[in-house]
Amino acid sequence: MKTESSAARWPRRALHARCLPADAPTCGWIETLPPPPPARVLRRVENADCAVIGAGFTGLAAARRLAELRPSWRILLLDAQRAGDGASGRSSGFVVDLASFIATMAPPVAERFIHLSRAGIDALRTLVEEHRIACDWDDRGWLHVAAGDAGRRSLDALAAWLEGRGETFVAYDEEGMAAVAGTRFYRAGLRLPGSILVQAAALARGLAASLPPPVELFERSPVVRITCGRPHRLATPAGEVCAPRLVVALNAYAPALGFLRRRIFPLHTFGSLSRPLSAAQQEALGGEREWGLLAQDPLGATLRRTRDQRLLIRNALLYAPHHRIGGERLRRARIAHRRALLRRYPMLAGLEIEHTWSGAMGASPNHQPFFGWLADGVAGAGGFTGAGIAMGTACGLLLAHLISGEEHELLASALRLPGPRWLPPEPFLGAGIRLRVAWMNARAAD
């Protein structure tokens, strides 16, 4: 097992933020929630036993578990925005433990990945029940779906893998898919009973609101500079934190702050949420009243019918390492989303899209997350490539054990994940990713 001393070769250094999170403020998940209480902003020098940067699923899990393991510690949790308003709250809400990208992993690696993901799901389920977090938790099972030939081949391969593992699933033909989703756009689907859907922003906000007292949450307090050393010094626009231990839970934003630049990269995805369906529209749509569809077709759209009777759609990718998404790009995404919805539901021509947003996904070239030491006294995780609700939660819990020196039965499994493949330097990285993304977008079954 790796130890902290294995990272001691890292020199003391100062890291400056290349950019700060600037997500579009119109995320539908967030906008449809009641406003949170006023943010507590870091405005002076604070000393802590451990600082955690990033109040998404990973950072929230790390801070909570640290408070359980070390109740006498002062734990400061910092976020540039409001807790959960970044990528965690902008997720489509699919809590992933089984997927085609996992099926391509070597069997021992896939087993570790699934085991860790399910540990994250179990932890979230316990917290949702214990704190009565209203997040539209739905465990009836979402569906992998196929519209074209490539998607059907991928779906068949997924079914064979699931069957080989002894996993339970229900197969649907075109008629069955129409009965679920109210459209004949899809030729086939697989439902995984027990797989989880959530309202991601509501879940993240509920987790933040229920943090135990040893955790102090500072929001709207972006870290603009880190001086690594003992103690580490984290500068924000109006304050500073000094702490001997640091957990980096920034996922897609880690490279912008100087961590994992050759291991993970940011990809922005785009989502839209419709206005609530009228009674007539609900009748015209038919099908089940709540579901989630994850496309097997190359870059096919993710689709949900939410509990409050809206339609959510997500598709398209953009490589934007400086995290600047302009209004024109969001406008084009909204047009594409409306076109994709009408291809599936021509009977809903009058349905209006109310919110369109982007969210940064921390991606790795081999779908493997990073977990471990980043520097002396600095641990981190990221690069969950769209599977961050479950895996990010599990990694957050285990980062608390790693940074505190406490054993956990799954810690070795996390440290034995292969990790992201090394990336080429810029400008080769950006050119390669943009070419690949353009090719994928062109092939997308919207």
Secondary structure, DSSP 4 states (H G I P E B T S, - for coil): ---GGGGTTSPPEEEE-S------TT-HHHHTSPPPPPPPPP-SEEE-SEEEE--SHHHHHHHHHHHHH-TTS-EEEE-SSSTTTTHHHHS--EE-SS-HHHHTS-HHHHHHHHHHHHHHHHHHHHHHHHHT--S--B-S--EEEE-SHHHHHHHHHHHHHHHHHT---EEE-HHHHHHHHS-SS-SEEEE-TT-EE--HHHHHHHHHHT--TTEEEE-S----EEEESSSEEEE-SS-EEEES-EEE--GGGTGGGTSSTTT-EEEEEEEEEEPPPPHHHHHHH-S-SSEEEEE-STTPPEEEE-TTS-EEEEEEEE--TT----HHHHHHHHHHHHHHHHHH-GGGTTPPEEEEEEEEEEE-TTS--EEEEEETTEEEEE--TT-TTHHHHHHHHHHHHHHHT---TTHHHHHTS--PPPPPPTTHHHHHHHHHHHHHHHH---
